[in-house]
Amino acid sequence: IKDAAGNPLAADVTWSFIIAKDSAECFYTDFVKDLRALIDGALAKYPGARIACLGHSQGTQLLFSFFFDYGKPIDGFFGIGSPISMYSGAYPNWGKLPPGLGFWFNFYNDMDFVSSRLQNVHPSKEISDFVIDYQVPLGWNPIYHLPFIKTQLVAGLLAHVAYWKSDYVAKTIAEKISQLIHQP
């Protein structure tokens, strides 16, 4: 669906809130500039270092967008509680992979209404075939099982931030980073 000027009507919240008009400086342009300097500085100091990025929620969308703007290889991407599926509809063919991305691990939970599975289900075949999903166990909490609408909203919000306290997430990421470091 397009507007009268031929622009896509699908809106990406990231761009709606962070891109300034007329290419002016804004949060996102500062983010790209700062992260580019950080990565390039690390690579200059430690030639051959591996670069992996981790983002949670909106941070996954910021990083995903950054990978295209950075234009250099990134060894890996850990997305946690990612809304990328929600935003993908704003792009032709539901999006594509950033060039030079080595791996993409997606941590999600069915109770988290922001995150979603991507592996073998994302509408972009390129993304669907590339991403490896990890469903994060939340443990037992009675609030996750109560049928009330308000309780389900609270449970969804709790699930969205539960990744930070998850031993499963920490251990899985540590193992993947260790493998990346020791990879020839």
C-alpha positions as CSV (number, residue, x, y, z in Angstrom):
1,I,0.0,0.0,0.0
2,K,1.4,3.4,-1.0
3,D,0.4,7.0,-0.5
4,A,-0.3,9.4,-3.3
5,A,3.4,10.2,-3.7
6,G,4.3,6.5,-4.0
7,N,5.8,6.1,-0.6
8,P,5.1,3.0,1.4
9,L,2.5,3.5,4.1
10,A,3.8,0.7,6.3
11,A,5.5,2.5,9.2
12,D,8.6,1.5,11.1
13,V,8.4,2.9,14.6
14,T,12.2,3.1,14.6
15,W,12.3,5.5,11.7
16,S,9.2,7.4,12.9
17,F,10.9,8.4,16.2
18,I,14.5,8.7,15.4
19,I,15.2,10.0,11.9
20,A,15.3,13.8,11.7
21,K,13.8,15.6,8.8
22,D,16.1,16.8,6.0
23,S,19.0,14.6,7.1
24,A,19.6,16.6,10.2
25,E,21.5,15.1,13.1
26,C,19.3,13.0,15.4
27,F,19.5,10.1,17.8
28,Y,20.0,7.5,15.1
29,T,22.7,9.4,13.2
30,D,24.6,9.9,16.5
31,F,24.1,6.2,17.3
32,V,25.6,5.1,13.9
33,K,28.5,7.6,14.3
34,D,29.3,6.5,17.9
35,L,29.0,2.8,17.3
36,R,31.0,3.0,14.1
37,A,33.8,4.8,15.9
38,L,33.6,2.3,18.8
39,I,33.9,-0.8,16.5
40,D,36.5,0.8,14.1
41,G,38.5,1.9,17.2
42,A,38.4,-1.6,18.7
43,L,39.4,-3.2,15.3
44,A,42.3,-0.7,15.0
45,K,43.6,-1.5,18.5
46,Y,42.9,-5.3,18.1
47,P,43.3,-6.3,14.5
48,G,41.4,-9.5,13.7
49,A,39.0,-9.0,16.7
50,R,35.6,-10.5,16.3
51,I,32.6,-8.2,16.6
52,A,29.3,-9.3,18.0
53,C,26.4,-7.0,18.9
54,L,23.6,-7.6,21.4
55,G,20.4,-5.7,21.5
56,H,17.2,-6.0,23.4
57,S,13.7,-4.9,22.2
58,Q,14.0,-1.7,20.2
59,G,17.8,-2.0,20.4
60,T,17.6,-5.0,18.1
61,Q,16.0,-2.9,15.4
62,L,18.5,-0.1,15.9
63,L,21.4,-2.6,15.5
64,F,19.8,-4.3,12.5
65,S,19.5,-0.9,10.8
66,F,23.0,0.0,11.8
67,F,24.4,-3.1,10.1
68,F,23.2,-1.8,6.8
69,D,24.6,1.7,7.5
70,Y,27.9,0.5,8.8
71,G,28.6,-1.5,5.6
72,K,31.4,-3.7,7.0
73,P,31.2,-7.3,8.2
74,I,29.8,-8.0,11.7
75,D,30.6,-11.4,13.0
76,G,27.4,-11.9,15.0
77,F,24.1,-10.5,16.3
78,F,22.3,-11.5,19.4
79,G,18.7,-10.3,19.3
80,I,16.7,-10.5,22.6
81,G,13.0,-9.8,22.8
82,S,13.1,-8.4,19.2
83,P,10.3,-6.6,17.5
84,I,12.0,-7.1,14.1
85,S,9.1,-9.2,12.7
86,M,6.7,-6.4,13.5
87,Y,8.8,-3.9,11.6
88,S,9.6,-6.1,8.7
89,G,6.3,-5.4,7.0
90,A,7.6,-1.9,6.2
91,Y,10.1,-3.3,3.7
92,P,9.8,-4.9,0.3
93,N,9.7,-8.7,0.6
94,W,9.7,-8.3,4.4
95,G,13.3,-7.3,4.6
96,K,16.7,-8.8,3.9
97,L,19.9,-9.7,5.7
98,P,22.6,-7.1,6.2
99,P,25.6,-8.0,4.0
100,G,28.5,-9.4,6.0
101,L,26.5,-10.6,9.0
102,G,28.1,-13.8,10.3
103,F,25.3,-15.2,12.5
104,W,22.0,-14.0,14.0
105,F,20.7,-15.7,17.2
106,N,17.2,-14.6,18.2
107,F,16.0,-15.1,21.8
108,Y,12.3,-15.0,22.2
109,N,9.5,-16.3,24.5
110,D,5.9,-17.0,23.5
111,M,4.6,-14.9,26.5
112,D,6.6,-11.9,25.3
113,F,4.2,-10.1,23.0
114,V,7.1,-8.0,21.5
115,S,9.3,-10.8,20.5
116,S,8.7,-13.6,18.0
117,R,10.2,-16.6,16.3
118,L,12.1,-15.8,13.1
119,Q,13.7,-19.1,12.1
120,N,11.6,-20.9,9.5
121,V,8.7,-18.6,10.0
122,H,9.7,-15.0,9.1
123,P,8.1,-13.9,5.8
124,S,11.5,-13.1,4.3
125,K,13.0,-16.4,3.3
126,E,16.4,-14.9,3.5
127,I,16.0,-14.0,7.1
128,S,13.9,-17.1,8.0
129,D,16.7,-19.4,6.7
130,F,19.5,-17.6,8.4
131,V,18.3,-16.8,11.9
132,I,18.7,-19.4,14.7
133,D,16.0,-19.1,17.4
134,Y,16.3,-19.9,21.0
135,Q,13.1,-20.0,23.0
136,V,13.8,-18.8,26.5
137,P,12.2,-20.7,29.4
138,L,10.7,-18.3,31.9
139,G,10.4,-20.7,34.8
140,W,7.3,-21.2,36.8
141,N,5.4,-18.1,37.9
142,P,1.6,-18.2,38.6
143,I,1.1,-14.9,36.8
144,Y,2.0,-16.6,33.5
145,H,-1.0,-18.9,33.9
146,L,-3.8,-16.7,35.0
147,P,-6.5,-16.1,32.4
148,F,-7.3,-12.4,33.2
149,I,-6.6,-9.8,30.5
150,K,-4.8,-7.4,32.9
151,T,-2.7,-10.3,34.2
152,Q,-1.8,-11.4,30.7
153,L,-0.6,-7.8,29.9
154,V,1.6,-7.8,33.1
155,A,2.8,-11.3,32.2
156,G,3.8,-10.2,28.7
157,L,5.7,-7.2,30.1
158,L,7.4,-9.4,32.7
159,A,8.3,-11.9,29.9
160,H,9.8,-9.0,27.9
161,V,12.3,-8.1,30.5
162,A,12.9,-11.6,31.9
163,Y,15.8,-12.2,29.5
164,W,18.1,-10.1,31.6
165,K,17.7,-12.4,34.6
166,S,17.8,-15.6,32.5
167,D,20.7,-18.0,33.2
168,Y,19.7,-19.7,29.9
169,V,20.3,-16.5,27.9
170,A,23.5,-15.7,29.7
171,K,24.9,-19.2,29.3
172,T,23.9,-19.5,25.7
173,I,25.4,-16.2,24.7
174,A,28.6,-16.9,26.7
175,E,29.0,-20.3,24.8
176,K,28.4,-18.6,21.4
177,I,30.9,-15.9,22.2
178,S,33.5,-18.5,23.3
179,Q,33.0,-20.4,20.1
180,L,33.4,-17.1,18.1
181,I,36.6,-16.2,19.9
182,H,38.1,-19.7,19.4
183,Q,37.0,-20.0,15.7
184,P,39.9,-19.9,13.3
